[in-house]
Each structure stands twice: as structure tokens, then as C-alpha cells.
Amino acid sequence: MSSEVPRVAVVGAEDLQARSLCEALREGGLRGDQVVPLGARLGHLELSLDVDATAEVFLPLEREHLAGARVIALFSKAPDARAAVAEWAREGGQLLLDMVPPAGVVGGWIDPLSGEDREEIARGFAFPGAAALYLSRALRFLEGHASGMVAAQVFSPVTRLGEAGALELFNQAFAILNFKPIPQDVLGRQVAFNFFPMPEDEEHAEFAAQVRSLTGGNHLKVTCAVMQAPSFHGAALSVAVGVHDSDKALSALDAAMSNDSCFASWEGSGWPSPIDVAGQERPVLSSKALDPETLWLWIVFDNAKAGKGALAAKWLLANR
């Protein structure tokens, strides 16, 4: 990218990850007028009312409000809004970051941890989910050692459904403790003080597709089970990776980790051990040999501080 400080338009700014993006961009030095929060629907002025009764107004999603932006971060899921923004970005020559893409997105997935500048390659591409991104990075450390089998359990926080999911989890816990009806409008069932596997859906297939695409490992047999955890932002992955020799693979992983700034070290006694990642901007990775041909990985991160929005902000600031 050029040395000019970018003006970033955020479409669907009420989304939790969009908020993380805006916050991180401002913390990274962009002025308030360089980050333009917009609504998720065409032509609508949108109001976000927070739990503390403060409100934020987002500009209507109209072409004129995107005109001065060099980068458009698209968080909206509304089909008409997505189609319009994609067309406006093409016509305006703007860089489009699709933050909620379908599988097979045009332009492919970008790896914000690789340091590559994709602007010269494509004017539009997608950000992967943080869980798939962090796992793919760990798997690249095992290149030449992995035998093809990757079985992941993803422990997903309620913030995968945005701020509404977090608020309903809080309300569910309050209702249970006060013997009141449990609200389930957003989460669909009781999540507070509960834990359960999610039905297999597009999220499972998309996770596997992202991991294979980011690692360039189409030979990988990636399976995924998504577990709904009763946490606000804490996310985790437990992954079994088939390897040719677990001792050699573990040595290669440890060597790569010692020179890597992406992951923080796991601090604790024993393995695995309790760990607090709240507020941390880096994921934590730990590993051990499960048997001579299997490694067991744990990756834990804060979905607000180290999720997709925060990763997008880091990439934009590094490439501005």
C-alpha cells in the first residue's frame, strides 16, 4: 500500500468484530475522521444502544459516504447491501475486505499474519476466521511433518453471534439465578451454565476450507466439531494432528515458535493448565506428543482482542 494514511469505511459497524476493528485502528493512530462507521443496510441511519445506555449513530449506507475511503471493510450480511458495496468498490477502485464471506470468495483468503501486501494482486479478498487462521499458522510450522489428518474441536464463545449474543448470555445467567424465564431469542437455547456441540452446518465446512486454503494443504483431511461454550470472548481449539514422527514434529514446532511473534507462550504448571487470555492481543499455543504419530495442540485467544476485527486492523496499519 502507499504511505498515505488510509481512510477506512466500516460497513456494518455495529458488529462486535467491526467495533474491534475501529477501536484498534484508532489505537493504532488513525484519527476519528479516518475511520467511517456505516450502517449494515442500504440507506438506513442506524442507532446502537449499549448496555450502559450510551448510544452511537452510524451513517446511512450510501455511496457518497464510501467515496473518500481507500479501504472498505464489509461486515454486513444483508444481500442487497453486500452486492451494492461490492459494485461501488469495483467502480471506485477501492480495496474491499470481506469480513463475513461465503466459501469460495472471489479474490481468495488473505493471511494477515504473513506480512504480504495483496493490494497489487486483487482489489477484493476475504479475512478468515481467527480460529482457522491461528490453526493454519501452527500447521505451517509443521510443514513436512504433518501426515494429513487434522481433527479440531472449536470451543466458540457467544460473541460469534455479536454483541447480542453476549448480552443474552448475561441475561440468561441472571434469569437462572433469579428463577425467571430464560431468554433464548439470540442463542436459541440455554447456554449459561451449559456446554454442547453445535449441529454440523456451513461453519464446519467453512472452517475446514479456510484451513486448507491458508496452508496450501489441499491434502489435509480437516474435520471440525464446533462446541458452544458459555463464555463471552474466550475461544479455544483442541486439535489432534497426524504426523510422521511426533518427536521430530514437536521439535520443529518448538523451533518455529521460538522465532515467531504471533503466538504468546503458555504460562502455567502442567499441560494443559488453566490460562487467562482476557484482554490479550495474541493467541496462546501449547503442544505435546499424544503418541508417536499424533500431536495435540491447544490454541486459546480472546475473540475481542485477537479476533478477526483486531487482525484486520493490524494488517491495515502494517500495510498503510
N, C-alpha and C positions, 0 to 999 in steps of 0.2 A: 504494500500500500504506500501511498505517498506520505510525506512528512506532515502534510496538512492535518490538523486535528479534525476528526470526522464529526459530523452531525448525525446522530443515530435516532431513527424513528422506531418506536416500540409499539407495535400493533397488538392490542390485547393486553394493555399494561396492567390490568387488574390481576392477571395470572401471577401466582406466587413466584414462579421462576422469572417472570418478567420483572417483578419487583426486585428480585435479587440482582438481575442484570443492571437495572437502573441504579440501584444502590452502589454496586461495585464500580460502575463507570464513574459515578460522581466521586467515590472514594479514590478512584484512580486519577482524578484530576480534571475530568470534563466538567464544564460549567453547567448550570441548570438549563440554559438555553440551548445547549448542545445535545441534550437528551430530551426527546419529544415523546411523551406518553400519549397514546391514542386509544380510543375505544376499540372493541373487538368486532363491532357491527357497523355496516355502512351507514354513514350519515347520522349516527346516534351520539349525542352527548351523554357520557356515562359517568355515574357517580359511584364511588367506592366508599362505603361506610365501615370503618374499622370497629373493633370491639370496644375501643376506648372512646367511641363516639366522634372521633375526628373523621373528616371526610376529604377525599381527593377527587377532583374533577378531571376527566380525561377528554381531550379534544375529540370532536367527531372524526370518524374515519372517512376523510375526503382527500381527493388527490392533491389539493393545494397544500395540505398540511404535510405531505410527503415530499413536496417539490425540492426543498433545500437539503434533504438528507442524502448522505453518501451511502449509508447502510440502513437497511430496513430489517428489523428483527420481527419475524411474524409468529405470534403466539396464538392468533385467533384460529378457532376451529370451524367458524361459520363458512360454509362452502362458497357463498357469493362473495364474501369479504376476501377469502383466500384467492379466488380467481381474479378479482379486481386488483388486488395488491400485486400479484404476480405479473399481470399485464402492465400495470403502471411502472413496475421496476424494470421490466424489459424495455419499455419505451423511454424511460428516463436514464437508462444505463446505470442503474443503482445496484449495489451488491445486496442480494436477498439471502438472508439466513432463515431457513425454515426450521422453526423450533418445535413444531409438532407434525412432522412429516409422515406420510404414509410410506409403506415399504416400496422400494424401487424409485425413490425420489430422483427427479432429474438433477443432474449435477453430482450425484453421489453424496456420500457421507464425508464430512471433514473431521480430521483428528486434531482437535485444538491443542493437544499435548505434544504434537510432533514438531511444532515450530514452522510448519510450511505455510506459505502465503498462497492461497488458492485463487486470489482475485484474478490472476492472469490466466487461470485455467478455466474458470467458469464464473458467470455472473450470479449464479444461484446454487446453493447447496444446503445440506441439512446438518444439524447438530444431532449427534446420537444421544441416547440416554446416558446419564452418568455411570450407571451400573455397568452397561455394556462397554463403555469407554475404558473404565478402570480395569475391567477384566481383560479386555483386549491388550492393554498395555502390559499387564502381567504375563499374558501368553506370548507376547513378542519377546519377552526376556527368555522364554523357554523355546525359542525357535531352534529347530534341530533336535530337540529333546522330546517334545510332545508327540505322542503316537496317534492322536486323532480324537480320543474320547474326552469330552468336556461336559460334566454334569453339574449344573449350577442350581442352587436354591437361592432365590432372591427374596429377602425379607424387606417388604416395601412399607414405607411409612404412609400415614393417611394423607400427607401433603402431596402424594401423587395425584390427588383429586383437588389440589389447590387449597386456598385458604378456607374454603367452605368445609373441606374435609377435616381440617384441624379444629375448626370451631365446633363441628358436630361431635368430634371425639370428646372435646371438653364438656359439651352439654350432655353427652351420654354418661360420662363418669359422674357428673353432678346428679343426673336423674337416678342412677343406680343407688348412689349413696343416700339419696333422699326419698327412695321408694316411689318414684314417679315414672310415668310412661317414658320409654326410651326412644328418642328421635332417631329415625333411620332414613330420612329423605335423601341424604347425600351418599352415605356409606352403604345403604341397602340392608344392613343388618347390624347387630351389636358387635362393635369392635372393641370398645372399652373393656378391659379385663378379659380379653378374649384373644384367640390366635387361630387362624385357619388357612387352609390352602385356597387359592383363587381358582375358579374354573378356567380351563385352558381356553385362551382366546387369542386375539391378534397380538396382544402384548407379549405372549410367549414366543410366537413366531418372529416378531419384530426384533426381540432381544437376540435370538439366535442369528438372524440375518445380519444385524449390526455387528456382532462379534466376528462373524466370518468375514464380512466386508472390511472391517478395520484392521484385521490381522492379515488379510490376503490369504487366509487359510480356508479355502473352499472345501478342503479335505476334512476339516474338523467336523466331528459329529457332536453338535452342541444341543444339549437338552436343557430345558429350563422349567423349574417349578416356582411359581410366584406365591409367596406366603404373605398374607395380610397381617402386619404386626400392629399392636396398639401403641405406636409411637408417633410423635408429631413429625420430627425431622430425621431421626436416626434411621439410617439404612444400612443393610449388611448383605454380603454374599458369602455363602459357603460353597466352595467349588472343589470337586474331585477332578483331577486332570490326569489322564493316562499318559505315562512317559515310558521311554525305553529303559531308563535306569534312574531310579529315584534319587540316589546319592549324587550322581553327576548333574541331574536336573536341579536339585536343590543348591548345589554349589554354583551353578550358572545363575540361578535366580538371586542368590545372595550377592554374587559379584555385581550383577546389574543393579541391584538395589543400592549398593554402596555408592554408586555414581549417579543415582537418579534423584531428581528434586521433586518428582511428582508425589511419591508416597512418603508419609511420615513413618517413623519406626514405631513398632508396637511396644508399648511400655507396660509391663506387668509381670507378675510372677506366674510361672507355669504357662501352659498353652492348651487351649485358648484360655484367656483370662479376661475378667471384666475390664472394659475400657470406656472412657467417656470422650466422645468426639464432638460434643456440643460446642458450636462456635468455631471449630477448627476449619481452616480453609484447605486442608489437604486430607486425602483419604489415608487410612492406615492399612497396611498389608502385613500379614503374617503367614507362615507356611511351615509344613512339616511333611516328612515322608510317612505315608499311611501304610504302604507296603512296597516291595521292590519295584513295582511298576505304577504306583499311584502317588501323586502329591495332593495334599489337602491345603487349600488356600482359604483364608478369611480376609475379606476386604470390608472395612467399615467406614462410613462417612456421614457427614451432616448434609442432608439434602438441601438445606437453605444456603449454607456457606460454601459447599463444594459440589452443588448440583449443576444442572445444565445451564442455568442462568449465569451463575458465577463463572463457569468455564467459558461461556461465550464472551463475557466481559474481559476476562484475562486475555483471550485471543485477540479481541478487538484492540485492546490497549497495547498489546505487544506488536501488532501489525499496523498501527496507525501511522 
